[in-house]
Amino acid sequence: MGDYLVKALAYNKQVRAFALKTTDTVGEAQRRHNTWPTASAALGRAMSASVMMGAALKGEDKLTIKIEGGGPIGLILVDTNAKGEVRGYVTNPQTHFDLNDQGKLDVARAVGTTGTLTVVKDIGMKEHFSGQVPIVSGELGEDFTYYLVTSEQVPSSVGVGVLVNPDNTILAAGGFMIQLLPGTDDETITKIENRLGSIEPISKLIQKGLSPEGILEEILGDDTLQIIEKMPITFSCPCSRERISSAIISLGNEEIQSMIEEDGQAQAQCHFCNETYHFSKEELIELKEESK
């Protein structure tokens, strides 16, 4: 089965939960950007957490996540929406280190711990909502948890994991997000805290092949869990030759003429999906005519 996300409620609608499988989606990002294992884990974790946050939006709402932790991987940028579409990239995709003391990919070393995590929501209003928190661990699951608790005042727990094959391809990726809704009783909170403290790490659950539903059952139990929606997840970038053409036209007659005289051609590359668009001299002349 392809990548998908499940939305659920539990404990008499006191708890909202999300879980997802993103193996193919993160694999597409790895292939397009040729990320090395530690960079793949960082980007994959960021994409998985972002998709779950995006799934809480509605309609045409969009979400941009920017992670600047001061580490050698540089900027991590992820775009997603309420439909499960996501794209992302890192500044330095060939970032990799030896395993950390826990025998895991050293994401915190790659990301860094001295910067910020910024969330920008486009919910169709004139002004975008923006929230920012300091990076607290660089492992990203904890950082997204801190953002939700601090900036959005929603008691939450986020777990994300990525496993990488020896040939750098993605073996498995996914995660969960548990949120306590207003009025959650203390008994329920204690049950969830105890369960989160005793379950295996999310990467182990993913490695075992648990489905998103299975991950939520591990955390919340199957007796109170109510799946309310399933949604496919895909790597999706809206860039196109037409969009790039429009961007060139918007530069104006003089700028396009300079491109024709100096280079005799033009090339543009999308940071998010790594697609490259070439424009010949003849095509630039046509675009110049359109710009008049």
N, C-alpha and C positions, 0 to 999 in steps of 0.2 A: 504494500500500500504506500502511496506517496505521502509527502509531509502533510500534517494537519494539526490543528489545535482544537482542544475541547474547552468549552466554558461550562462551569458547573456551580451548583449551590450545595451546601451541606449544613447539617445541624439545624434543621428547620429554618433555612434561609438566613442563618446568622453569619455564614461564611461564603465568600465568593472565591472561586478557584479557577485557575487556568493551567493547562499542561499542554505540551506540544512536542512533536518530533520534527526536527529541522535538518535531518541528515542530508537529504538531496539539495536543499536550499543552501546550506553552508558549503556543501560540496561544489555547487555551481560558483559560489563566490571564490572558493579556493582555486578552482580551475581558471576562472577569468583573471584573477590577480596573481596567480602562482605564489600564494602565501606558503611560508614555511611553517612547521608545526606549531610553534608558540604563537605566531601571528594568527594562524588559523583558529587556535583556541580562543584568543582574545576577540577576534572579529566574530566568530561563531557565537560566543557567549553574548556579546553585545547585540547581535542580530536577534537571537532567541528572546532575550529579555525585552527588546524593543517591540517585537511582534506581539508579545503578551500584553504590553502596555497599550499598543495600538488596538488590540482586540477589545479594549474597554471603551474605545471611541465609537462614534456612530456615523453612518452615511458616508459623506465625502471627507470626513475629518482626516487630517494627516499629522504625522509626528516626526520630528527630527531629533536625533540623539547625538550629542557631540561629547566625546570623551578626550580630555587633554590632561593626561596624568604626569607629564614630564618625563616619561620613559622613552627608550630608544625606538619604540614602535611609532611614535609620533601621534598625530591625530587619528582617532577612530570616528568615522561619521556614518550614521545609519539613518535611512529614510524608511518609514513604513506608514501604513494606513489602517483603516478599520476593516479592510477586505483581505488581510493576510498577505498583502504584497509588500516585499521588502527588498532593499538594495543597500550595499554598504562597501566601504573600503577603509584601508589603513594607509598612512603615509609611507611607511617602510614595510612592505609585505614580506621581505626576506629577513625577518627578525626571528631568531631562534636561540635558545639557551639549553644547557643541560637541565635534567629534571631537578626539581626542588627537593627539600628534605623529606617531603611526604611522597616522593616518587612520582610527582605530577608535573605537567608542563608548567613552567614558571611564568604564568601570566602576569602576576604582580610585578615581577622584574621588568617585563616588556612594557607594561602599561605605565608603571610609575605610581607614586603615591603622593605627589606634591601638587596636583592640579585640581581640575574640576570636572564634574559631570553636569551637562546642561541639557535640558529638555525644552523643546519649543513645540507647542501645539497650535496647529492651524485648524480652528473649528468653524471656519467660514465667517468670522467676524473681522472687522477692520483691523483690530489689534490682535496680534498673536499672544498666547499665554506663554510665558517663559519662566522656568524655574532652574536654579543652579545650586549645587551642593559641592563641598569639597570631596575629593576621592578619599575614602577611608581605609581601603585595603588594596585596591588594584586588582583584586580577584574578580571584580565586577558583579557577581551575585550579591555580595554584601553591599556594594556601592549602589546598586539599584534599590535594594531594600532600604538603605539609608535615605535615598532620595524620596521614596514613597512615604516613609514615615515622617521625614522632616519637612519636605516641601509641600506634599499633598495631604499630610496629616491622616494617612491611612495605615493603620497597623498591618504590616505585610511581612512576608518572607519570600525571597526569590532565590531559586536554585537553578543554575544553568551549567551545562557541561558539554564538552566536545572531546571525542576520542579520534586520534589521527593514526592512520595506517603507516607502516614503514616507508611506503612510497609517497608519503605526504598527502594522499587522498583522505577523505573523511570517512571514518568507520561508523561513527554514530554521533548525533547531536540532538539536544533537546533541553527541556527544563520545566519548571513549575513556578507558579505565583499564587500564594495563598493570602487572602485579605480578609480581615475581620470587619464586618459591617457594624454600624452603630447599634449599641444595645447587646452585643454578644456577651453571654453570661460567663462568669469566672470559671465554671466547671469546663465549659467548652474550650476556653482559652488554655487552661491547664492541660487538657487532653491533647490539643494540637501541639503545644510547646513540648510535651513529653515525647510525642510521636516524632516531631522534627529532630529532637535530640537523639533518638534511638535508631532511626532508619539509616540505611547505607547512603553514602554520598550519591548525588544525582548521577554522576558519571558511571557508577556501578549499576544503578538501576537501568540506565540507558544501555550499558554493555550487556546486561542480561536480556535485553530485547523487550523490556516492558513498554506497552503502548501508553499513550497519554492517559487513557482511562486507568490503566494499571498503576501508573505513577500516583495518580490522585487516590486510588484505593489504598496504596501503601501508606499515604500520609493521613487520609481522612477516614479510612474504612469504607466498606461498600454498603453498610447498612443505612447510612444517612446521605450518601452521595446521589445527587440528581443531575445528570447530564442534560444541559439545556440547549447546547448548540455544538455542531462540529463545523470547522471551517478549513478549507484547503490553504496551504501556505506555498508561495512561489517566490523565487527570485525574479523580480520584475523591474525593468528600467524603462521609463517613457521616452528616453532619448531616441532620435530618429534623424535620418538625413534631412527630412523636411524641417525639423526644428533647428538643426544647425544652419541650414540655408537661410531660414528666417533671421537667425542671429547675425549671420554675415550681412544680410540686407540691411539690418538695423544699424550697422556700423556706418553706413552712408557712402556716398559716391567717392569721396576723396580717399577714404581709408581703403576701400576695395581697390581703387586704382593703384594705390601704393603697393598692395599685395601683388597685383598683376605685374607691376614694374620691377619690384625687388625680388620676388621669388618665382613668379610665373605659375604659382599654384598655392594651395592652402591645405592644411591638415588640422583636424580637430579631434581630440580624444576625450571621451567621457570618463571622468574619474570613477564614477560608480560602477560601470560595467566593462570598462576598458575597451569599448568599441572605438575604432578609429575611422574617421570619415575623410576621404580625399576629394579635393575639388581641383579640376584641371584649369588651365588658363581660360579655355573656352567657356567653362562653366562659371568662372568668376566674372567673365565679361557679361554673361547672361544675367547673373545676379546684380551686377552693377547697373544694367539697364532697368532691372526691376526696382532698384533703390531710388531711381530718379523720380 
